Amino acid sequence: MNLPGVSGNDLLTMIRSDARLKDAIVIVCTANDRQADGLREQADYVLLKPVSPMQLRQLASRLV
């Protein structure tokens, strides 16, 4: 994840440490397969880009 001022792992750490978000399902989309390995430790789902609308629909339908 390319974010200004914070790494993807740092953002996931912040999300996971916030009590208000403890039950949130985290889905990450990244084009970097090397980053994906590290993100999988904290994210519930990691999708590699390009992500199709069908992939998102299928994932969403499994989550509800």
PyMOL CGO cylinders between C-alpha atoms (Angstrom):
from pymol import cmd
from pymol.cgo import CYLINDER

trace = [
    CYLINDER, 0.00, 0.00, 0.00, 1.43, 3.35, -1.00, 0.3, 1, 1, 1, 1, 1, 1,
    CYLINDER, 1.43, 3.35, -1.00, 0.11, 5.89, 1.46, 0.3, 1, 1, 1, 1, 1, 1,
    CYLINDER, 0.11, 5.89, 1.46, 1.45, 9.36, 2.20, 0.3, 1, 1, 1, 1, 1, 1,
    CYLINDER, 1.45, 9.36, 2.20, 3.16, 9.55, 5.59, 0.3, 1, 1, 1, 1, 1, 1,
    CYLINDER, 3.16, 9.55, 5.59, 2.42, 6.03, 6.84, 0.3, 1, 1, 1, 1, 1, 1,
    CYLINDER, 2.42, 6.03, 6.84, 3.24, 2.51, 5.75, 0.3, 1, 1, 1, 1, 1, 1,
    CYLINDER, 3.24, 2.51, 5.75, 0.57, -0.07, 5.13, 0.3, 1, 1, 1, 1, 1, 1,
    CYLINDER, 0.57, -0.07, 5.13, 1.80, -2.15, 8.04, 0.3, 1, 1, 1, 1, 1, 1,
    CYLINDER, 1.80, -2.15, 8.04, 1.74, 0.87, 10.36, 0.3, 1, 1, 1, 1, 1, 1,
    CYLINDER, 1.74, 0.87, 10.36, -1.82, 1.66, 9.29, 0.3, 1, 1, 1, 1, 1, 1,
    CYLINDER, -1.82, 1.66, 9.29, -2.90, -1.92, 9.93, 0.3, 1, 1, 1, 1, 1, 1,
    CYLINDER, -2.90, -1.92, 9.93, -1.26, -1.81, 13.36, 0.3, 1, 1, 1, 1, 1, 1,
    CYLINDER, -1.26, -1.81, 13.36, -3.21, 1.36, 14.17, 0.3, 1, 1, 1, 1, 1, 1,
    CYLINDER, -3.21, 1.36, 14.17, -6.47, -0.23, 13.02, 0.3, 1, 1, 1, 1, 1, 1,
    CYLINDER, -6.47, -0.23, 13.02, -5.86, -3.42, 14.98, 0.3, 1, 1, 1, 1, 1, 1,
    CYLINDER, -5.86, -3.42, 14.98, -4.97, -1.53, 18.17, 0.3, 1, 1, 1, 1, 1, 1,
    CYLINDER, -4.97, -1.53, 18.17, -8.10, 0.67, 18.10, 0.3, 1, 1, 1, 1, 1, 1,
    CYLINDER, -8.10, 0.67, 18.10, -10.81, -0.86, 20.30, 0.3, 1, 1, 1, 1, 1, 1,
    CYLINDER, -10.81, -0.86, 20.30, -13.52, 0.71, 18.13, 0.3, 1, 1, 1, 1, 1, 1,
    CYLINDER, -13.52, 0.71, 18.13, -12.23, -1.21, 15.12, 0.3, 1, 1, 1, 1, 1, 1,
    CYLINDER, -12.23, -1.21, 15.12, -11.45, -4.53, 16.82, 0.3, 1, 1, 1, 1, 1, 1,
    CYLINDER, -11.45, -4.53, 16.82, -14.21, -6.32, 14.91, 0.3, 1, 1, 1, 1, 1, 1,
    CYLINDER, -14.21, -6.32, 14.91, -13.56, -4.62, 11.56, 0.3, 1, 1, 1, 1, 1, 1,
    CYLINDER, -13.56, -4.62, 11.56, -12.73, -6.84, 8.62, 0.3, 1, 1, 1, 1, 1, 1,
    CYLINDER, -12.73, -6.84, 8.62, -9.72, -5.41, 6.83, 0.3, 1, 1, 1, 1, 1, 1,
    CYLINDER, -9.72, -5.41, 6.83, -9.37, -5.92, 3.09, 0.3, 1, 1, 1, 1, 1, 1,
    CYLINDER, -9.37, -5.92, 3.09, -6.20, -4.67, 1.44, 0.3, 1, 1, 1, 1, 1, 1,
    CYLINDER, -6.20, -4.67, 1.44, -5.61, -4.26, -2.29, 0.3, 1, 1, 1, 1, 1, 1,
    CYLINDER, -5.61, -4.26, -2.29, -2.02, -4.01, -3.44, 0.3, 1, 1, 1, 1, 1, 1,
    CYLINDER, -2.02, -4.01, -3.44, -0.11, -4.39, -6.68, 0.3, 1, 1, 1, 1, 1, 1,
    CYLINDER, -0.11, -4.39, -6.68, 3.07, -5.40, -4.86, 0.3, 1, 1, 1, 1, 1, 1,
    CYLINDER, 3.07, -5.40, -4.86, 3.15, -9.14, -4.26, 0.3, 1, 1, 1, 1, 1, 1,
    CYLINDER, 3.15, -9.14, -4.26, 6.15, -8.81, -1.92, 0.3, 1, 1, 1, 1, 1, 1,
    CYLINDER, 6.15, -8.81, -1.92, 4.22, -6.35, 0.25, 0.3, 1, 1, 1, 1, 1, 1,
    CYLINDER, 4.22, -6.35, 0.25, 1.22, -8.66, 0.21, 0.3, 1, 1, 1, 1, 1, 1,
    CYLINDER, 1.22, -8.66, 0.21, 3.10, -11.29, 2.20, 0.3, 1, 1, 1, 1, 1, 1,
    CYLINDER, 3.10, -11.29, 2.20, 3.75, -8.87, 5.06, 0.3, 1, 1, 1, 1, 1, 1,
    CYLINDER, 3.75, -8.87, 5.06, 0.25, -7.42, 4.95, 0.3, 1, 1, 1, 1, 1, 1,
    CYLINDER, 0.25, -7.42, 4.95, -1.34, -10.86, 5.24, 0.3, 1, 1, 1, 1, 1, 1,
    CYLINDER, -1.34, -10.86, 5.24, -0.17, -11.04, 8.85, 0.3, 1, 1, 1, 1, 1, 1,
    CYLINDER, -0.17, -11.04, 8.85, -2.54, -8.24, 9.89, 0.3, 1, 1, 1, 1, 1, 1,
    CYLINDER, -2.54, -8.24, 9.89, -5.18, -7.98, 7.17, 0.3, 1, 1, 1, 1, 1, 1,
    CYLINDER, -5.18, -7.98, 7.17, -8.08, -10.38, 6.94, 0.3, 1, 1, 1, 1, 1, 1,
    CYLINDER, -8.08, -10.38, 6.94, -7.89, -10.46, 3.15, 0.3, 1, 1, 1, 1, 1, 1,
    CYLINDER, -7.89, -10.46, 3.15, -5.22, -9.29, 0.71, 0.3, 1, 1, 1, 1, 1, 1,
    CYLINDER, -5.22, -9.29, 0.71, -6.15, -8.95, -2.95, 0.3, 1, 1, 1, 1, 1, 1,
    CYLINDER, -6.15, -8.95, -2.95, -3.54, -8.47, -5.63, 0.3, 1, 1, 1, 1, 1, 1,
    CYLINDER, -3.54, -8.47, -5.63, -4.29, -5.85, -8.25, 0.3, 1, 1, 1, 1, 1, 1,
    CYLINDER, -4.29, -5.85, -8.25, -5.80, -5.78, -10.71, 0.3, 1, 1, 1, 1, 1, 1,
    CYLINDER, -5.80, -5.78, -10.71, -8.93, -6.65, -8.76, 0.3, 1, 1, 1, 1, 1, 1,
    CYLINDER, -8.93, -6.65, -8.76, -12.06, -7.20, -10.78, 0.3, 1, 1, 1, 1, 1, 1,
    CYLINDER, -12.06, -7.20, -10.78, -15.51, -6.07, -9.67, 0.3, 1, 1, 1, 1, 1, 1,
    CYLINDER, -15.51, -6.07, -9.67, -16.50, -9.75, -9.68, 0.3, 1, 1, 1, 1, 1, 1,
    CYLINDER, -16.50, -9.75, -9.68, -13.74, -10.60, -7.17, 0.3, 1, 1, 1, 1, 1, 1,
    CYLINDER, -13.74, -10.60, -7.17, -14.97, -7.84, -4.85, 0.3, 1, 1, 1, 1, 1, 1,
    CYLINDER, -14.97, -7.84, -4.85, -18.59, -8.97, -5.17, 0.3, 1, 1, 1, 1, 1, 1,
    CYLINDER, -18.59, -8.97, -5.17, -17.68, -12.57, -4.41, 0.3, 1, 1, 1, 1, 1, 1,
    CYLINDER, -17.68, -12.57, -4.41, -15.67, -11.57, -1.36, 0.3, 1, 1, 1, 1, 1, 1,
    CYLINDER, -15.67, -11.57, -1.36, -18.40, -9.23, -0.12, 0.3, 1, 1, 1, 1, 1, 1,
    CYLINDER, -18.40, -9.23, -0.12, -21.05, -11.92, -0.52, 0.3, 1, 1, 1, 1, 1, 1,
    CYLINDER, -21.05, -11.92, -0.52, -18.99, -14.31, 1.62, 0.3, 1, 1, 1, 1, 1, 1,
    CYLINDER, -18.99, -14.31, 1.62, -18.65, -11.68, 4.35, 0.3, 1, 1, 1, 1, 1, 1,
    CYLINDER, -18.65, -11.68, 4.35, -22.32, -10.80, 4.81, 0.3, 1, 1, 1, 1, 1, 1,
]
cmd.load_cgo(trace, "trace")
